[in-house]
Amino acid sequence: MIRLSCEKTGELIELQPKIAKGGEAEIYTTNKDGFLAKIYTTISPEQIEKLRFMVNHPPVNPTLTKGHISIAWPQDSLIDNQGKCVGFLMPAIKGSRTLINVYNPATRKKKAPGFNWLYLHTTALNITSILQALHAKNHVVGDLKPDNLLVNQEALVSIIDTDSFQIFNHHTGKVYHCPVASPEFTPQEMFDKDLQTTNRFEEQDCFGLAIIIWLLLFGYHPFSGKWEGSDEQPNIDQLIRDGHWMYGSNSKLSPVKSSIPIEIIHPDLQTCFYQCFNDGHSNYAARPSAADWNKALTVAIQDLTDCAVEKNHKYAQSYGKCYWCERKDQLNHDVFVRLGEPEPIIEPGNQLNWPAIAAANRHDMGVFIISPSDKGGMLYKPPSRLVELCA
């Protein structure tokens, strides 16, 4: 049994079964409930310095009031019996899955069948809150990707692998660089850079953030689609380098038949995507910040409404109709698991006829209504529920 001590508190930590192994470190469960240990195979003096700074200067947890850990930040450095720092203690994130389990329709149906468009919007919103907290400290994630984001059944998000972040020491001005990147989520200005020495900025995170939000709302990468060029379609890294996304102003990529149209999302979100991928391609300062995305997503969530036919469908009122029903009729495929008709909302005078009206609407049948309100030549004013059902 390997025993280590916490450098700051002196608490003894026992390493228990190993749960993960990478090229540079191994992850162990510990005798301390709710905590894991990350132990490096080798660790440099600068990494130790970075860890100590992180332990003493944690960012604000945006979901503290909900009792949720949003940022799996190092809690203490771990010291061996020779007094050498070998790793750190960090909180365990329980009951969560990586993002692909909710944004990929096929995986979502198996792993998170009740995760609808509202939950996906909310997941995106919670990611923006995490980035806001980090950027407020002038830190940059650097390697922002779905694999490092975990989400639970309440759409609460946790970011992991925090020791790889670019960390800014506000006391000395020193920058501890992020040495890794994932090409599909990296903006073109970071290609071919020496990541060991290159300072990153929050605008680079915001490119990866836009990709992740797109994945959550649409289920596929925005730099994919039908290639309209005369040459062979480039790989995704080259498409990003050249700015070819499916709604680009001069892009050679276009949507395919199964693509979800950008018009179904709230106009504020559409604006953010255009600003990021069009304006922000050559001018990264034009990319929306995490705060901009947070504001747009908040408005978009408020604009979502329930489908009258399928309880697992949510759609933007700005679009005017349930796109998911429309898509199912056109492609005979539903990206969300069917959970059945929603419970009727009881309004004065509805006489519990909503299920019949909904059924008539599905079969494209007309509905004849006799209302007591027609006395004295009054025109019948249908309630909003009836208007929605018969639209």
N, C-alpha and C positions, 0 to 999 in steps of 0.2 A: 504494500500500500504506500503510495507516494503522498507525502504530506508537505504542504507549502504554507507559507504564512503571508498574510496580507501586510503589505509594506506600511500602509497608513494606520490600520487599526490593530495590527498584531494578531488578528484572529487566525487560528489554524484551519486550513482547508485540506480535506482529503480528496484526492482524485478518485473517482469511481468509473464505471464503464465508459469507454470511449464511444462517442456517437458519430463522429465525422473526422475525416482526415484529408488534408490538402497538401499542396506542395511545400507550404511554408509553416503550417501549424496543424495542431490537432485539437478537437473539441471534446471535453470530458464533462460528464455529470459530476456533481460534487455532493459532499455531505451537508452542504448549506442549501436548504430548501429554496427553490426558485432561482438558483444561480448555476451558471456553467463556468468552466475554466477554459480559456484559450491558451495553449502552450505552444510556443514557437520552437521550431527545430534549431534555428539560429536567430539571434536578435542583436541588432546593432546598437551602439550607444545613442544614436539619434532616435531610434525607435523607443528606447527606454525613456529618453527625455520627452518625447512626444506623448507617451502613455502617461507619464507623471503629470504633464500639463493637463491632459484630458480629464484625468481623475479629479483634479482639483478645480476644474472649470467646466462643469457640465452645462449644457444648454437647457433652456426651459422646456419642460414636457408639455406639449399643447393639449394632451388628454389627461392631465393629472387629476382633474376633478371627476373624471369618469373611472378612475382607478385602473387606467390602462397605460402600459409602457409603450410610448411611440418611438423612442430612440434607445436602442440597446447599447448604451454608453458604457465604457469601462468604469467599474466601480472602485477597483483597487488593483494595484500591481501585485503580482505574486512572486515571492522570493523563495529560493531553495535554501537548503541547509548550509550553503556556502555564502549566503548573502547576495546571490546573483538574481537579478530579475529575469524570469523565464516566461512570463506571460501576464495575463490579467483575469480578473473575475468580472463577469458580466451577467445581467439578468437573463433568465430563460424566457422565451416567448412561447406561451402555451396556447393550444387550441387555434392555431393559425395555419394558413397555407400560403404558398407562393402565389403571386398574382395570376400566373397562367391558369390556375385552377378556377378562376372566376371570369377572366376575360376571354378565354378560348371556349367557344360554344359547346364543342364536343366534350371537353373536360368538365365544363360547368354543369352539364346535364348529369354527370356521374357524381361529382364531388360537392356541388353546391346548387342543387336544383331550384331552390327558392330565391337565388340571387338574381334579382331583376334589374332593370335599367336604373331605378332609383338607387339601389345598392351600389351599382357601378359608378354612378355620378358621385355618391357619397364617399366611396373609396377614393376617387380622384381628389375630391375636396380635402380629405384627411391627409393625403400625400402632400398637397400644397401647404398644409399647416406645418407639417414636419420640415419642409424646405424653408418656410418662413422663419422657423425657430433657429435653424442652422445658419441661414444667411444673415440673420440678425447679429450673429457672433462673428461674421465674416469668414465662416467655414464654407467649404465647397465639398459636396459629396464626391464629385469626380467620376466615379464609376457607377452612375445611377442607372439601374437596370431592374427589371421585374424580379430577378432571382434574389435580390437583396431587399425585397419588400414583401412582408407577410401580412395577410389580412384575415380577420376572424369573421364569424357569421354575422356580426353586427356592423361590418364594414369598417371596423377600426383597424388602423394600419400600424405596423412596426417596421422600422428600418434596421437592418443588421449589417455586420461587417464594417462597423463604424471606425475601427482602427485604421482602415485604408483611406479615410477621408483626408482631404487637404485641410490642415488645421492651422489657424492663424493665432499666434501668440500675441495678444494685445499688449502685453507688458514689454516685450522686446522687439516686436515687429517681425519676428522670424516666421517663415512659412514652412511647414512640414508638408511636403508634396504628396500627392496621390500618385502612386507609381503604376496604376492599372487603368484600363479603359475597355469598354465593350463597343466595338465598331458600330453596331446597329443603333446605338443610342448616343453616339459621339458626333458633334457638329464638325463640319468640314474644316474649320480653322484649326482644329486640334489634330488633324491627320498629319502624320510624319513628324510629330513633335517628340522631343525627348521628355517623357513624362517624369523622369527622375528630377528634372531641373526646371520644368516649365510651370509657371504660376497659372492657375486656372481662376476663372471668375464665375460668379453666379449665373451669368448668361449662358455658360456652357451647360450647367445643370438644367437650365430652363429649356434647352433644346431636348434633352433626354426626358424632361418632365412632359413636354408636349407629345412626344412619341408615346409615353406610357398612358397619358390621358386618352389619346387616340385609340390605343389598344383596348382600353377599358370600355370606351363608348362604341367602338366599331368591331373589335375582335381581330383585326389584322393590321399590319404595318402600313403607315401612310405612304411609304416609299416602295409601294408594290402596285401591281395593276397590269394593264395591257400596254406593251411597248409599241409605240407608233413609229419608231425610227427604222431606217432602212438596214441598219446594222444589227448585230446580235444584242439582245438585252444585256446591259452591264449588270454586275453583281450589285448588291444593295449598298455596299460601301461607295462604289463609284456613283451610284444614283444620288446618294446623299452629297457627295463631293460636288456633283454638277447641279444639284438643286432640283432633280426630277422627282416630284411627288405627284400624286394623281390629280391634284387641283392646282398645280403650278401654272403661272401665267404663260410661261414659255416651255412647259414641260412636255416631254415626249411620252409620258405615262398618262394613261387615261383609265377611268373606272371600267371594270368588267361588269357583266350582267348581274353577278351575285354581289357586287359592291353595294354597300349601304350609302345612299346619297347624303352628302354633307348637310343638305337642307333640313334634315330631320332634327338636327340639334339646334339649341337656342342660338339666335343670331349673335349674341355676345361671344359664345364659344366659337362660332364660325370665324368671327373677326380675329380672335386670338390665334387660331390655327393659321389664317392667312398672314397675319403679322409675323408669326414665328418662322414659317417655312418659305414665305415669299420675301417679305421685307428683311427678315432676320438672316437670310442666307448669306448675304454679303456684308450686312451690317448687324452684328450680333447684339448691339445695344438696342435694336428695334424689337427684340424678342420680348414677349410679355413676361413679367416677373412672376414669381410664385404668388405674390399678393394679387396681381392682375388676374391670374387664373382662379384664385380663391374667390374673388369678387364675381367673376363670370359664372363660375360653377354654383355659387350661392343663388344667383338670379335664375340660373337654369333649373336648379332643383325646385325652386318655388314655382316654376312654370310647368313642372311635370304634373300630369293628371292621370287618373285611372281609366283603363279601357273598360267599356261597358260589356264586353264579351268575354274577355279572359283576365282573370285576376292577377296573373303574373306579367301582364303587359302594362307598362307605363309609357306615356308619350308626351312630347312637348306640345303644349297648347298653341305655341307659335306656329307649329306645323299644321295644326288644325284637325288631325285625324290620327288614328292608331296605325302607325307605319308597320308595326309587327303583324297585325292582321292583314294589312295590305300585302306585305311581303309573303305571308303564308299562302294567300290566295294566288299570287303570281308565280311563286317558286315551289309551292307545296312543301315548304320547310319552315319550321319555327325555331328561331335561335334560342328561345326560352322554353323551359319545360311547361307544358300545359297543366295548370292547377285547377281549371274549371271556371265556371261563371262566378263573378263576384256576388257577394251578398247584396240584396236589394237595399237601397237607401230609402227609408220610409219618409215620404213627404206628404203633407196634407192633401187628401183627396186622391192619392194614387191608387187606392183600393187593391194594392198588392198585385198590380197587373204587369210589373216590370219584366218578370221572366217571360211572359207571353209576348211582350213587345220585342224583347231581345231576340227571341226565337224567330219571330216574324221578320226581323231585320236580317238575320243570318240567311234566311231563305228568300230574301228580296221580295217579301210580300208587303203589301200596303196595310196600314192600320187605320180603321175608321173609329173615331172617338166621338161619343156623345157626352157633352159636358153640361152640367147644371148651370154653368156660367153663361149659356147662350140666351138666357131669358132677357127680354127687353132689348133684343138686338145686339147684345154684347158679343164681341169676338172672343173666342177661346184663346187664352195665352198659356201655352204649354210650359211646364216647369223645365229647368235646365236639364234634368235627367232625361226627360222625354226627347228633348231636342238632340241630345247626344246619341241616344239609342237609335233615332230615326235619321240621323245625318247620312 
